[in-house]
Amino acid sequence: MSAPCFPIRRISFSAPEDERRRRAEELKGLCAAGQFEKVLEVVDGCLPKDAAGELDAEAEKSDFDAIVYRLYGLSEAEIAIVDESLS
């Protein structure tokens, strides 16, 4: 049985690993509690915004990717493998 394909873009982590882990654990807990609106709020807070508060698609990639990786359960080694395969 194979896992479904999902897009993963190349990332550059700016937050320390412990902060990324804390965010991922927070989101896992919110998901487990069924607090999906709160999950969206937390994730939205991780996305780069312009001065008007709108999503800034041109900004440097955010740690949102790190959160997604953690939610999929990828280890640092697996993230490195994905990162290498996309470069």
N, C-alpha and C positions, 0 to 999 in steps of 0.2 A: 504494500500500500504506500503510495507516495503522497507527500503533503502538497496542498494546492500552491500554485505559484503566486507570489505577491511581489510588487515592485519595491525595491529598496534602493534609495539613491545614495551616492557617495556622501559621507559626512566627515566633519571635523569637530571633535568634541571640544567644547570650551569650558564646560562645568567639570569640576573634579568628579572622579569615579564615585566617591561616597555620596555626593549630591545626586548623581544620576540614579544610583541604587535606591536612595531614599524616595525620589520621585516615582520610580517604577513601583516600589512597594506600596506607596500611597495610592497609586492608581489601581493596583491589583486589589487592595483592600476595598476601595470604592466600588470596583466592579463586582466583587464578591458580595457586597452589601446591596447591590442593585441601584447604586446612586449614580446612574449614568449621566444625568445632567451635570453633576459635580465633576465627573470625569471630563466632560467636554469643556467645562470652565477651566479646569487645571491645564488641560492640553492647550486650550486657546491662549492661556497666559504664558505658555512656552514659545508661542509663535512670534516671529519678528513683526513689529508694527511700525507704521510710519507715524508722523507727527499728528495725523488726524485719527489715529487709532485703528486704521485699516491694515489688513494683512499686507506686508511689504515683501512681495515676491522677489524683489531684487536684492534683498538683504542677505547677509551671510547665513548659511544654513544653521538652523537652531538645534538645540538638544532634543527637540521633538523626536528626531530620528532615534536618539538613544532610548527614549521612552518606549517607542515602538519596538525596538530590538529587545528590550527587557520584557515587554509584555508577551512577545513571542518566545521568551525564555532563552534567548541567545546569550552565550557566555562571551567574555572578552575575546577569547580565541576564535569563536565562531564569527563574531563581528569582524575581526581582522581578516578572516577568510573571505567573507562577503565583500569587504572593502577592497581586498586585493583583486577579486574577480571582476569588480566593476571598474577598476582602473586600467 
